[in-house]
Amino acid sequence: MLDLYEVIQRGGVIMAPIIFFSIAATYLIIKKWFYYNNIQKEAKSFTPELLKLVRSGDMDKAKAICKESQGLMSRIMAAGLKDSVSGSDDTERYIHEIVLDEMPYLEKSLSTIAIIATMLPMLGLLGTVTGMISTFNVISVHGTGDPNALAGGISEALITTEAGLITALPIMFFHNQLTSRFELIVSEMEKNIMKFLNIISAGNNSSGK
């Protein structure tokens, strides 16, 4: 049975970009996974405490825990607790600005991972084409009488196709998982922002009476 080095060697030059892009995608997936984990942990621990403080009117302590946390939700909520905020409309405007700033970071790398997952099978197909071209070149020079002479091109064609599919499938799976988590985070973020704005609005209405 061939070891990994022999498989890579027989796969030809196309194996280099397949390996490079699969490693790059793996790095991005792991990095994004931990990033989303941190956001979801913060949402579970920080947000309920902050909403409780805002509901009780303890704005100084609410600002203090926002400053301590430095997470996504703390940055968003801190925008609504600015001293310059004078009403619910200002609160919503400040929060909206921060959300627009944060969204690119939330989405960052998802499109890159998707592109790599699409590219890898195509690179495998390219390896198949180059392998078959090598085989036909051998046939044109030596004919079909020597199976060993044909084996190199056929091996390259099959190995690169297999490598492209094997690396693409898990990357596609984790991309879908990350996309689902992104959508869940955005949904939870919108829900918590709405709760925050409702509390601020209720406080402004009660103070205006």
VENJOWO-V206514 format. One record per run of one state. SS is the DSSP state (helix for helix, strand for strand, loop for the rest). FROM is the first residue (numbers start at 0). TO is the last residue. If there is no record, write none. Layout:
# VENJOWO-V206514
<<SS FROM TO> <SS FROM TO>>
This chain:
# VENJOWO-V206514
<<loop 0 2> <helix 3 10> <loop 11 12> <helix 13 55> <loop 56 57> <helix 58 68> <loop 69 70> <helix 71 79> <loop 80 86> <helix 87 106> <loop 107 108> <helix 109 141> <loop 142 145> <helix 146 207> <loop 208 208>>
